[in-house]
Amino acid sequence: ADLPAGLTNYNHSGQNTVVPGVSAWATALRYVRLDGALTQGEVDTLLTNLSAVTTWTNEQTIELRYGGNAARSSAVDAAVATLQGNGVTVNTA
């Protein structure tokens, strides 16, 4: 199922299934954390999709360095630069 349209704070851990890129993110977010052995492709897709979010408040953090997630690739350097330009801290493995 898609995430709720008003969602601003998302923390996911454990052995659940999340398919980054399938759900549409809200236009304003606070915090996103996913733990769960995401592949590099999934991390890249998630960062690319989150770079379209233009408003970040409060924590202004994307946390992907826990739970066995793979490192991001250099292919998403522009997406990460966009996020950082919007004041977001991006933590990856």
Secondary structure, 3 states (H helix, E strand, C coil): CCCCCCCCEEEECCCCCCCCCCCCCCCEEEEEEECCCCCHHHHHHHHHHHCCCCEEEEEEEEEECCCCCCCCCHHHHHHHHHHHHCCCEEEEC
